[in-house]
Amino acid sequence: MKGGRMKTVLSLLLITLFSPSLFAEDLKVYAAAAFKSPLSEIAAQYEKETGHKVAVIFDTAGATAQKFTSDPQAVLLITSPAVITDAEKIGKLKDGTTYRLGDSLAGIAYPPGSAKPDVSTPEKLKAALLGAKRIAFSDPARGATVGIHFMKVIDSLGVKDQVLRKSTVAKDGVETMRLVLEEKFDIGITQVSEILQASRDALAGPFPKEFELATTYSLWHRNNISPAAKTFVTLMTSPASRAKLEANGIRPAVNR
């Protein structure tokens, strides 16, 4: 009897000692806001399957990298290859591996239910911008890729001053879409992926071909990451996760 109880106690101790939750590891991920919906889903799946926790901080491509390099607890970074390359050149990122995840087009959003603007040509885009009362776009000064591009577009169209007078600069694409959906801004400028993730009915279209912008996104990590982090990278680059990305407006990478 005593021997049976002892075995039971030992079994419980072993289960407790080797339970995944006991050795749970917190992963800190910094990611461009274009990945908010699919990455949140993937992180939740990872937490459920492994018992590890994932904290994801979203921001513009540029701000994300700045925060990552300033945080000693940061594990994974998802941003544009250009941002990664620039950080590597100045030694902010080193001894790491990069995986190409996919790309997203720059797009134009409008409030669902309102008259949909035609933005298929430069002249039609110009007319839509001039006809709008309020425009929102992500802050170029914070490294917003589409915001930087939009400034070049309105300059090229010759409407920079008129557009900026009625524009609100948002912190990032998520805030841009909030202004469109909740405050009914006439036009929002951000990544197509961010538009679709906020509302699939809010997409007016991508920029005209003359001004098309496809932003590529990559995942970067140091070579000495933990096994738990490697498991997350494997999940993030799996066919199932790539399908999630594509469903949220991020076209899959042809190769790594």
C-alpha atoms as an extended CHARMM CRD file, in Angstrom:
* protein
*
       256  EXT
         1         1  MET       CA              0.0000000000        0.0000000000        0.0000000000  PROA      1               0.0000000000
         2         2  LYS       CA              2.7640000000        2.3540000000        0.9990000000  PROA      2               0.0000000000
         3         3  GLY       CA              4.6950000000        1.4550000000       -2.1500000000  PROA      3               0.0000000000
         4         4  GLY       CA              1.6720000000        2.2490000000       -4.3310000000  PROA      4               0.0000000000
         5         5  ARG       CA              1.2050000000        5.6490000000       -2.7190000000  PROA      5               0.0000000000
         6         6  MET       CA              4.9050000000        6.3910000000       -3.1380000000  PROA      6               0.0000000000
         7         7  LYS       CA              4.7030000000        5.6060000000       -6.8720000000  PROA      7               0.0000000000
         8         8  THR       CA              1.6880000000        7.8780000000       -7.2200000000  PROA      8               0.0000000000
         9         9  VAL       CA              3.4810000000       10.7450000000       -5.4630000000  PROA      9               0.0000000000
        10        10  LEU       CA              6.5830000000       10.2500000000       -7.6080000000  PROA      10              0.0000000000
        11        11  SER       CA              4.4780000000       10.2080000000      -10.7820000000  PROA      11              0.0000000000
        12        12  LEU       CA              2.7910000000       13.4710000000       -9.8190000000  PROA      12              0.0000000000
        13        13  LEU       CA              6.1610000000       15.0520000000       -9.0590000000  PROA      13              0.0000000000
        14        14  LEU       CA              7.5450000000       14.0090000000      -12.4300000000  PROA      14              0.0000000000
        15        15  ILE       CA              4.4880000000       15.3530000000      -14.2530000000  PROA      15              0.0000000000
        16        16  THR       CA              4.8100000000       18.6480000000      -12.3980000000  PROA      16              0.0000000000
        17        17  LEU       CA              8.5540000000       18.9340000000      -12.9280000000  PROA      17              0.0000000000
        18        18  PHE       CA              8.3950000000       18.2690000000      -16.6500000000  PROA      18              0.0000000000
        19        19  SER       CA              5.1640000000       20.0950000000      -17.3910000000  PROA      19              0.0000000000
        20        20  PRO       CA              5.6440000000       22.5520000000      -20.3120000000  PROA      20              0.0000000000
        21        21  SER       CA              4.0850000000       25.3580000000      -18.2780000000  PROA      21              0.0000000000
        22        22  LEU       CA              6.7620000000       25.0060000000      -15.5960000000  PROA      22              0.0000000000
        23        23  PHE       CA              9.4570000000       25.7560000000      -18.1620000000  PROA      23              0.0000000000
        24        24  ALA       CA              7.3420000000       28.2060000000      -20.1310000000  PROA      24              0.0000000000
        25        25  GLU       CA              9.3370000000       30.8430000000      -21.9500000000  PROA      25              0.0000000000
        26        26  ASP       CA              8.1490000000       34.3200000000      -22.8470000000  PROA      26              0.0000000000
        27        27  LEU       CA              8.9200000000       35.3480000000      -26.4170000000  PROA      27              0.0000000000
        28        28  LYS       CA              8.9290000000       39.0260000000      -27.3200000000  PROA      28              0.0000000000
        29        29  VAL       CA              8.2050000000       39.8080000000      -30.9560000000  PROA      29              0.0000000000
        30        30  TYR       CA              8.3090000000       43.2050000000      -32.6470000000  PROA      30              0.0000000000
        31        31  ALA       CA              6.3540000000       43.3280000000      -35.8960000000  PROA      31              0.0000000000
        32        32  ALA       CA              5.1060000000       45.7250000000      -38.5450000000  PROA      32              0.0000000000
        33        33  ALA       CA              1.4110000000       46.5050000000      -38.0990000000  PROA      33              0.0000000000
        34        34  ALA       CA              0.6390000000       44.9140000000      -41.4850000000  PROA      34              0.0000000000
        35        35  PHE       CA              0.9360000000       41.5500000000      -39.6910000000  PROA      35              0.0000000000
        36        36  LYS       CA             -1.3950000000       42.3000000000      -36.7940000000  PROA      36              0.0000000000
        37        37  SER       CA             -4.2890000000       39.9080000000      -37.4880000000  PROA      37              0.0000000000
        38        38  PRO       CA             -2.4400000000       36.8590000000      -38.8550000000  PROA      38              0.0000000000
        39        39  LEU       CA              0.4590000000       37.1290000000      -36.4060000000  PROA      39              0.0000000000
        40        40  SER       CA             -1.9360000000       37.4140000000      -33.4680000000  PROA      40              0.0000000000
        41        41  GLU       CA             -3.6240000000       34.1910000000      -34.6450000000  PROA      41              0.0000000000
        42        42  ILE       CA             -0.3020000000       32.4030000000      -35.1150000000  PROA      42              0.0000000000
        43        43  ALA       CA              0.9380000000       33.5280000000      -31.6930000000  PROA      43              0.0000000000
        44        44  ALA       CA             -2.2700000000       32.2690000000      -30.0480000000  PROA      44              0.0000000000
        45        45  GLN       CA             -1.8550000000       28.8980000000      -31.7770000000  PROA      45              0.0000000000
        46        46  TYR       CA              1.7680000000       28.6810000000      -30.6190000000  PROA      46              0.0000000000
        47        47  GLU       CA              0.8150000000       29.4840000000      -27.0190000000  PROA      47              0.0000000000
        48        48  LYS       CA             -1.8930000000       26.8150000000      -27.0510000000  PROA      48              0.0000000000
        49        49  GLU       CA              0.3850000000       24.1460000000      -28.5040000000  PROA      49              0.0000000000
        50        50  THR       CA              3.5400000000       24.8390000000      -26.4690000000  PROA      50              0.0000000000
        51        51  GLY       CA              2.5500000000       26.5400000000      -23.2210000000  PROA      51              0.0000000000
        52        52  HSD       CA              4.9890000000       29.3740000000      -23.9650000000  PROA      52              0.0000000000
        53        53  LYS       CA              3.7870000000       32.9790000000      -23.9930000000  PROA      53              0.0000000000
        54        54  VAL       CA              4.2250000000       35.4270000000      -26.8630000000  PROA      54              0.0000000000
        55        55  ALA       CA              4.1210000000       39.2020000000      -26.4790000000  PROA      55              0.0000000000
        56        56  VAL       CA              3.7850000000       40.9490000000      -29.8430000000  PROA      56              0.0000000000
        57        57  ILE       CA              4.3960000000       44.6820000000      -30.1850000000  PROA      57              0.0000000000
        58        58  PHE       CA              3.1350000000       46.2170000000      -33.4380000000  PROA      58              0.0000000000
        59        59  ASP       CA              4.2780000000       49.4890000000      -34.9980000000  PROA      59              0.0000000000
        60        60  THR       CA              5.4990000000       50.9480000000      -38.2800000000  PROA      60              0.0000000000
        61        61  ALA       CA              8.3100000000       49.1190000000      -40.0740000000  PROA      61              0.0000000000
        62        62  GLY       CA             10.8750000000       51.6970000000      -38.9790000000  PROA      62              0.0000000000
        63        63  ALA       CA              9.6970000000       52.1410000000      -35.3940000000  PROA      63              0.0000000000
        64        64  THR       CA              9.4760000000       48.3730000000      -34.9370000000  PROA      64              0.0000000000
        65        65  ALA       CA             13.1710000000       47.9440000000      -35.6970000000  PROA      65              0.0000000000
        66        66  GLN       CA             14.1450000000       50.8360000000      -33.4310000000  PROA      66              0.0000000000
        67        67  LYS       CA             12.2230000000       49.3130000000      -30.5350000000  PROA      67              0.0000000000
        68        68  PHE       CA             13.6150000000       45.8400000000      -31.2100000000  PROA      68              0.0000000000
        69        69  THR       CA             17.2390000000       46.9730000000      -31.1720000000  PROA      69              0.0000000000
        70        70  SER       CA             16.6470000000       48.9150000000      -27.9470000000  PROA      70              0.0000000000
        71        71  ASP       CA             15.0990000000       45.9540000000      -26.1160000000  PROA      71              0.0000000000
        72        72  PRO       CA             17.4990000000       43.2950000000      -24.7810000000  PROA      72              0.0000000000
        73        73  GLN       CA             14.5290000000       40.9480000000      -24.2340000000  PROA      73              0.0000000000
        74        74  ALA       CA             13.4430000000       41.0860000000      -27.8930000000  PROA      74              0.0000000000
        75        75  VAL       CA             13.6080000000       37.7720000000      -29.7410000000  PROA      75              0.0000000000
        76        76  LEU       CA             12.0580000000       38.1430000000      -33.2100000000  PROA      76              0.0000000000
        77        77  LEU       CA             11.6780000000       41.0630000000      -35.6110000000  PROA      77              0.0000000000
        78        78  ILE       CA              9.2900000000       41.3510000000      -38.5660000000  PROA      78              0.0000000000
        79        79  THR       CA              9.8900000000       44.3800000000      -40.7570000000  PROA      79              0.0000000000
        80        80  SER       CA             11.0430000000       45.3060000000      -44.2670000000  PROA      80              0.0000000000
        81        81  PRO       CA             14.3290000000       43.9300000000      -45.6700000000  PROA      81              0.0000000000
        82        82  ALA       CA             15.5350000000       47.5040000000      -46.2500000000  PROA      82              0.0000000000
        83        83  VAL       CA             15.1420000000       48.3080000000      -42.5570000000  PROA      83              0.0000000000
        84        84  ILE       CA             16.9420000000       45.0860000000      -41.6160000000  PROA      84              0.0000000000
        85        85  THR       CA             19.7910000000       45.8050000000      -44.0410000000  PROA      85              0.0000000000
        86        86  ASP       CA             20.2120000000       49.3560000000      -42.7560000000  PROA      86              0.0000000000
        87        87  ALA       CA             20.3340000000       48.1080000000      -39.1550000000  PROA      87              0.0000000000
        88        88  GLU       CA             22.8880000000       45.4370000000      -40.1010000000  PROA      88              0.0000000000
        89        89  LYS       CA             25.1110000000       48.0080000000      -41.8200000000  PROA      89              0.0000000000
        90        90  ILE       CA             25.4280000000       50.0780000000      -38.6600000000  PROA      90              0.0000000000
        91        91  GLY       CA             25.7930000000       47.0680000000      -36.3850000000  PROA      91              0.0000000000
        92        92  LYS       CA             22.3770000000       47.2970000000      -34.7130000000  PROA      92              0.0000000000
        93        93  LEU       CA             21.5400000000       43.8130000000      -35.9900000000  PROA      93              0.0000000000
        94        94  LYS       CA             24.2570000000       41.1820000000      -36.3180000000  PROA      94              0.0000000000
        95        95  ASP       CA             24.8440000000       37.4340000000      -36.3120000000  PROA      95              0.0000000000
        96        96  GLY       CA             21.3090000000       36.7520000000      -37.4610000000  PROA      96              0.0000000000
        97        97  THR       CA             19.1470000000       34.9280000000      -39.9900000000  PROA      97              0.0000000000
        98        98  THR       CA             16.4920000000       36.4380000000      -42.2540000000  PROA      98              0.0000000000
        99        99  TYR       CA             13.4230000000       34.7130000000      -43.7040000000  PROA      99              0.0000000000
       100       100  ARG       CA             11.3460000000       36.4050000000      -46.3770000000  PROA      100             0.0000000000
       101       101  LEU       CA              7.6510000000       36.1380000000      -45.4450000000  PROA      101             0.0000000000
       102       102  GLY       CA              5.7800000000       37.9720000000      -48.2190000000  PROA      102             0.0000000000
       103       103  ASP       CA              4.6810000000       41.3720000000      -49.4290000000  PROA      103             0.0000000000
       104       104  SER       CA              1.7380000000       43.7540000000      -49.2890000000  PROA      104             0.0000000000
       105       105  LEU       CA              0.6350000000       46.4330000000      -51.7330000000  PROA      105             0.0000000000
       106       106  ALA       CA             -0.0150000000       50.0060000000      -50.7210000000  PROA      106             0.0000000000
       107       107  GLY       CA             -3.7270000000       50.7350000000      -50.9120000000  PROA      107             0.0000000000
       108       108  ILE       CA             -6.5500000000       53.2080000000      -50.4990000000  PROA      108             0.0000000000
       109       109  ALA       CA             -9.3080000000       52.6950000000      -47.9360000000  PROA      109             0.0000000000
       110       110  TYR       CA            -12.7250000000       54.3030000000      -47.6360000000  PROA      110             0.0000000000
       111       111  PRO       CA            -15.6090000000       53.9540000000      -45.1590000000  PROA      111             0.0000000000
       112       112  PRO       CA            -17.7300000000       50.8950000000      -46.0320000000  PROA      112             0.0000000000
       113       113  GLY       CA            -21.1340000000       51.9720000000      -47.2900000000  PROA      113             0.0000000000
       114       114  SER       CA            -19.9440000000       55.2860000000      -48.7110000000  PROA      114             0.0000000000
       115       115  ALA       CA            -19.3930000000       56.0410000000      -52.3940000000  PROA      115             0.0000000000
       116       116  LYS       CA            -16.3450000000       54.0610000000      -53.4980000000  PROA      116             0.0000000000
       117       117  PRO       CA            -13.7010000000       56.2860000000      -55.1250000000  PROA      117             0.0000000000
       118       118  ASP       CA            -12.1560000000       55.2080000000      -58.4350000000  PROA      118             0.0000000000
       119       119  VAL       CA             -8.3900000000       55.1910000000      -57.9450000000  PROA      119             0.0000000000
       120       120  SER       CA             -7.3690000000       53.0710000000      -60.9230000000  PROA      120             0.0000000000
       121       121  THR       CA             -5.3650000000       55.7690000000      -62.7440000000  PROA      121             0.0000000000
       122       122  PRO       CA             -3.1880000000       58.6780000000      -61.5830000000  PROA      122             0.0000000000
       123       123  GLU       CA             -5.7860000000       61.2240000000      -62.7100000000  PROA      123             0.0000000000
       124       124  LYS       CA             -8.6200000000       59.4000000000      -60.9430000000  PROA      124             0.0000000000
       125       125  LEU       CA             -6.5410000000       59.0750000000      -57.7790000000  PROA      125             0.0000000000
       126       126  LYS       CA             -5.7890000000       62.7970000000      -57.9610000000  PROA      126             0.0000000000
       127       127  ALA       CA             -9.4940000000       63.5960000000      -58.3340000000  PROA      127             0.0000000000
       128       128  ALA       CA            -10.3740000000       61.3310000000      -55.3890000000  PROA      128             0.0000000000
       129       129  LEU       CA             -7.7870000000       63.0050000000      -53.1700000000  PROA      129             0.0000000000
       130       130  LEU       CA             -8.9310000000       66.5070000000      -54.1240000000  PROA      130             0.0000000000
       131       131  GLY       CA            -12.5770000000       65.5530000000      -53.6110000000  PROA      131             0.0000000000
       132       132  ALA       CA            -12.0300000000       64.0920000000      -50.1380000000  PROA      132             0.0000000000
       133       133  LYS       CA            -12.6830000000       66.2710000000      -47.1050000000  PROA      133             0.0000000000
       134       134  ARG       CA            -10.5150000000       64.2840000000      -44.6890000000  PROA      134             0.0000000000
       135       135  ILE       CA             -7.5860000000       62.0060000000      -45.4250000000  PROA      135             0.0000000000
       136       136  ALA       CA             -5.5550000000       59.8400000000      -43.0400000000  PROA      136             0.0000000000
       137       137  PHE       CA             -2.1710000000       58.2520000000      -43.6490000000  PROA      137             0.0000000000
       138       138  SER       CA              0.5640000000       56.7100000000      -41.5280000000  PROA      138             0.0000000000
       139       139  ASP       CA              3.3650000000       58.8970000000      -40.2270000000  PROA      139             0.0000000000
       140       140  PRO       CA              6.4220000000       58.9970000000      -42.5350000000  PROA      140             0.0000000000
       141       141  ALA       CA              8.5190000000       60.4120000000      -39.6900000000  PROA      141             0.0000000000
       142       142  ARG       CA              7.9520000000       57.1890000000      -37.7260000000  PROA      142             0.0000000000
       143       143  GLY       CA              9.1220000000       55.0150000000      -40.6010000000  PROA      143             0.0000000000
       144       144  ALA       CA              5.7120000000       54.1960000000      -42.1160000000  PROA      144             0.0000000000
       145       145  THR       CA              6.5900000000       52.7460000000      -45.5330000000  PROA      145             0.0000000000
       146       146  VAL       CA              3.3150000000       53.6980000000      -47.2100000000  PROA      146             0.0000000000
       147       147  GLY       CA              3.3270000000       57.1280000000      -45.5710000000  PROA      147             0.0000000000
       148       148  ILE       CA              6.7580000000       57.8480000000      -47.0500000000  PROA      148             0.0000000000
       149       149  HSD       CA              5.5530000000       56.6350000000      -50.4520000000  PROA      149             0.0000000000
       150       150  PHE       CA              2.3290000000       58.6640000000      -50.2680000000  PROA      150             0.0000000000
       151       151  MET       CA              4.2900000000       61.8740000000      -49.7680000000  PROA      151             0.0000000000
       152       152  LYS       CA              6.1280000000       61.1550000000      -53.0270000000  PROA      152             0.0000000000
       153       153  VAL       CA              2.8650000000       60.3360000000      -54.8200000000  PROA      153             0.0000000000
       154       154  ILE       CA              1.0590000000       63.5530000000      -53.9000000000  PROA      154             0.0000000000
       155       155  ASP       CA              4.1680000000       65.5320000000      -54.7940000000  PROA      155             0.0000000000
       156       156  SER       CA              4.2880000000       63.8170000000      -58.1900000000  PROA      156             0.0000000000
       157       157  LEU       CA              0.5680000000       64.5220000000      -58.7220000000  PROA      157             0.0000000000
       158       158  GLY       CA              1.1030000000       68.1810000000      -57.8860000000  PROA      158             0.0000000000
       159       159  VAL       CA             -1.4210000000       68.1740000000      -55.0270000000  PROA      159             0.0000000000
       160       160  LYS       CA              0.8680000000       67.9730000000      -52.0060000000  PROA      160             0.0000000000
       161       161  ASP       CA             -0.2150000000       71.2320000000      -50.3550000000  PROA      161             0.0000000000
       162       162  GLN       CA             -3.9440000000       70.6720000000      -50.9580000000  PROA      162             0.0000000000
       163       163  VAL       CA             -3.8160000000       67.1160000000      -49.5990000000  PROA      163             0.0000000000
       164       164  LEU       CA             -1.7300000000       67.8930000000      -46.5270000000  PROA      164             0.0000000000
       165       165  ARG       CA             -4.0750000000       70.7190000000      -45.4940000000  PROA      165             0.0000000000
       166       166  LYS       CA             -6.8820000000       68.2100000000      -44.9510000000  PROA      166             0.0000000000
       167       167  SER       CA             -4.8130000000       65.2550000000      -43.7940000000  PROA      167             0.0000000000
       168       168  THR       CA             -4.3070000000       63.6950000000      -40.3840000000  PROA      168             0.0000000000
       169       169  VAL       CA             -1.0560000000       61.8350000000      -39.8350000000  PROA      169             0.0000000000
       170       170  ALA       CA             -1.7500000000       58.6210000000      -37.9020000000  PROA      170             0.0000000000
       171       171  LYS       CA              0.7020000000       56.7120000000      -35.6970000000  PROA      171             0.0000000000
       172       172  ASP       CA              0.4740000000       53.6340000000      -37.9170000000  PROA      172             0.0000000000
       173       173  GLY       CA             -1.8020000000       51.7460000000      -40.3050000000  PROA      173             0.0000000000
       174       174  VAL       CA             -3.9960000000       50.4370000000      -37.5040000000  PROA      174             0.0000000000
       175       175  GLU       CA             -4.7380000000       53.9940000000      -36.3880000000  PROA      175             0.0000000000
       176       176  THR       CA             -5.2770000000       55.0520000000      -40.0110000000  PROA      176             0.0000000000
       177       177  MET       CA             -7.9880000000       52.4170000000      -40.3550000000  PROA      177             0.0000000000
       178       178  ARG       CA             -9.5710000000       53.4110000000      -37.0570000000  PROA      178             0.0000000000
       179       179  LEU       CA             -9.9590000000       56.9440000000      -38.3930000000  PROA      179             0.0000000000
       180       180  VAL       CA            -11.5790000000       55.6020000000      -41.5660000000  PROA      180             0.0000000000
       181       181  LEU       CA            -13.9300000000       53.1390000000      -39.8700000000  PROA      181             0.0000000000
       182       182  GLU       CA            -14.8300000000       54.9860000000      -36.6690000000  PROA      182             0.0000000000
       183       183  GLU       CA            -14.4360000000       58.6530000000      -37.5540000000  PROA      183             0.0000000000
       184       184  LYS       CA            -15.4500000000       58.2520000000      -41.1970000000  PROA      184             0.0000000000
       185       185  PHE       CA            -12.4380000000       59.8480000000      -42.8320000000  PROA      185             0.0000000000
       186       186  ASP       CA            -13.0810000000       59.8770000000      -46.5880000000  PROA      186             0.0000000000
       187       187  ILE       CA             -9.8000000000       58.2150000000      -47.5040000000  PROA      187             0.0000000000
       188       188  GLY       CA             -7.1450000000       56.2440000000      -45.6460000000  PROA      188             0.0000000000
       189       189  ILE       CA             -3.7380000000       55.4010000000      -47.0730000000  PROA      189             0.0000000000
       190       190  THR       CA             -1.9900000000       52.2920000000      -45.7640000000  PROA      190             0.0000000000
       191       191  GLN       CA             -1.0650000000       48.7010000000      -46.6010000000  PROA      191             0.0000000000
       192       192  VAL       CA             -3.7390000000       46.6130000000      -48.3520000000  PROA      192             0.0000000000
       193       193  SER       CA             -3.1460000000       43.9670000000      -45.6780000000  PROA      193             0.0000000000
       194       194  GLU       CA             -4.0200000000       46.4600000000      -42.9210000000  PROA      194             0.0000000000
       195       195  ILE       CA             -7.1550000000       47.5410000000      -44.7900000000  PROA      195             0.0000000000
       196       196  LEU       CA             -8.3830000000       43.9740000000      -45.2860000000  PROA      196             0.0000000000
       197       197  GLN       CA             -7.6400000000       43.0450000000      -41.6840000000  PROA      197             0.0000000000
       198       198  ALA       CA             -9.6950000000       46.0110000000      -40.4570000000  PROA      198             0.0000000000
       199       199  SER       CA            -12.5970000000       45.5700000000      -42.8960000000  PROA      199             0.0000000000
       200       200  ARG       CA            -12.7310000000       43.6590000000      -46.1580000000  PROA      200             0.0000000000
       201       201  ASP       CA            -15.3740000000       46.1180000000      -47.3890000000  PROA      201             0.0000000000
       202       202  ALA       CA            -13.0940000000       49.1400000000      -46.9330000000  PROA      202             0.0000000000
       203       203  LEU       CA            -10.6720000000       48.5420000000      -49.8120000000  PROA      203             0.0000000000
       204       204  ALA       CA            -11.0420000000       50.9600000000      -52.7170000000  PROA      204             0.0000000000
       205       205  GLY       CA             -8.0340000000       49.4230000000      -54.4230000000  PROA      205             0.0000000000
       206       206  PRO       CA             -4.2630000000       49.4770000000      -54.6390000000  PROA      206             0.0000000000
       207       207  PHE       CA             -2.4150000000       52.4900000000      -55.9950000000  PROA      207             0.0000000000
       208       208  PRO       CA             -2.4530000000       52.8810000000      -59.8000000000  PROA      208             0.0000000000
       209       209  LYS       CA              0.2950000000       50.8690000000      -61.5080000000  PROA      209             0.0000000000
       210       210  GLU       CA              2.3140000000       54.0360000000      -62.0560000000  PROA      210             0.0000000000
       211       211  PHE       CA              2.5290000000       54.4450000000      -58.2720000000  PROA      211             0.0000000000
       212       212  GLU       CA              2.3330000000       50.8070000000      -57.1950000000  PROA      212             0.0000000000
       213       213  LEU       CA              4.2930000000       49.9550000000      -54.0680000000  PROA      213             0.0000000000
       214       214  ALA       CA              4.8390000000       46.4070000000      -52.8550000000  PROA      214             0.0000000000
       215       215  THR       CA              6.4310000000       46.2530000000      -49.4150000000  PROA      215             0.0000000000
       216       216  THR       CA              8.2840000000       43.0410000000      -48.6710000000  PROA      216             0.0000000000
       217       217  TYR       CA              8.4110000000       41.8050000000      -45.0910000000  PROA      217             0.0000000000
       218       218  SER       CA             10.9780000000       39.5230000000      -43.5260000000  PROA      218             0.0000000000
       219       219  LEU       CA             11.5060000000       37.8200000000      -40.1870000000  PROA      219             0.0000000000
       220       220  TRP       CA             14.9050000000       38.3200000000      -38.5200000000  PROA      220             0.0000000000
       221       221  HSD       CA             16.3640000000       36.6130000000      -35.4730000000  PROA      221             0.0000000000
       222       222  ARG       CA             19.7520000000       36.1360000000      -33.8670000000  PROA      222             0.0000000000
       223       223  ASN       CA             21.4350000000       32.8170000000      -34.5910000000  PROA      223             0.0000000000
       224       224  ASN       CA             21.5850000000       31.8610000000      -30.9140000000  PROA      224             0.0000000000
       225       225  ILE       CA             17.8480000000       31.9290000000      -30.1640000000  PROA      225             0.0000000000
       226       226  SER       CA             16.3140000000       29.3400000000      -27.8400000000  PROA      226             0.0000000000
       227       227  PRO       CA             14.6130000000       26.1100000000      -28.9750000000  PROA      227             0.0000000000
       228       228  ALA       CA             11.2520000000       27.6800000000      -28.0630000000  PROA      228             0.0000000000
       229       229  ALA       CA             11.9380000000       30.6090000000      -30.3860000000  PROA      229             0.0000000000
       230       230  LYS       CA             13.0650000000       28.2350000000      -33.1480000000  PROA      230             0.0000000000
       231       231  THR       CA              9.7570000000       26.4100000000      -32.8060000000  PROA      231             0.0000000000
       232       232  PHE       CA              7.9150000000       29.6950000000      -33.2890000000  PROA      232             0.0000000000
       233       233  VAL       CA              9.9810000000       30.4790000000      -36.4020000000  PROA      233             0.0000000000
       234       234  THR       CA              9.1510000000       27.0360000000      -37.8100000000  PROA      234             0.0000000000
       235       235  LEU       CA              5.4510000000       27.6750000000      -37.2250000000  PROA      235             0.0000000000
       236       236  MET       CA              5.6680000000       31.2000000000      -38.6530000000  PROA      236             0.0000000000
       237       237  THR       CA              7.2440000000       29.9490000000      -41.8960000000  PROA      237             0.0000000000
       238       238  SER       CA              5.0160000000       26.8750000000      -42.2750000000  PROA      238             0.0000000000
       239       239  PRO       CA              2.5810000000       26.4530000000      -45.2140000000  PROA      239             0.0000000000
       240       240  ALA       CA             -0.3880000000       26.8380000000      -42.8370000000  PROA      240             0.0000000000
       241       241  SER       CA              0.9010000000       30.1660000000      -41.5350000000  PROA      241             0.0000000000
       242       242  ARG       CA              1.6820000000       31.3830000000      -45.0350000000  PROA      242             0.0000000000
       243       243  ALA       CA             -1.9310000000       30.6260000000      -45.9580000000  PROA      243             0.0000000000
       244       244  LYS       CA             -3.0500000000       32.7640000000      -43.0020000000  PROA      244             0.0000000000
       245       245  LEU       CA             -0.8440000000       35.6030000000      -44.2260000000  PROA      245             0.0000000000
       246       246  GLU       CA             -2.2400000000       35.3710000000      -47.7510000000  PROA      246             0.0000000000
       247       247  ALA       CA             -5.8100000000       35.4300000000      -46.4520000000  PROA      247             0.0000000000
       248       248  ASN       CA             -4.9410000000       38.7070000000      -44.7350000000  PROA      248             0.0000000000
       249       249  GLY       CA             -3.5240000000       40.4790000000      -47.7750000000  PROA      249             0.0000000000
       250       250  ILE       CA              0.1320000000       39.4380000000      -47.5430000000  PROA      250             0.0000000000
       251       251  ARG       CA              1.2270000000       37.6950000000      -50.7170000000  PROA      251             0.0000000000
       252       252  PRO       CA              3.4860000000       34.7170000000      -49.9430000000  PROA      252             0.0000000000
       253       253  ALA       CA              7.1840000000       34.8780000000      -50.7500000000  PROA      253             0.0000000000
       254       254  VAL       CA              8.3110000000       32.8810000000      -53.7570000000  PROA      254             0.0000000000
       255       255  ASN       CA             11.4720000000       31.9020000000      -51.9480000000  PROA      255             0.0000000000
       256       256  ARG       CA             13.0880000000       32.4490000000      -48.5900000000  PROA      256             0.0000000000
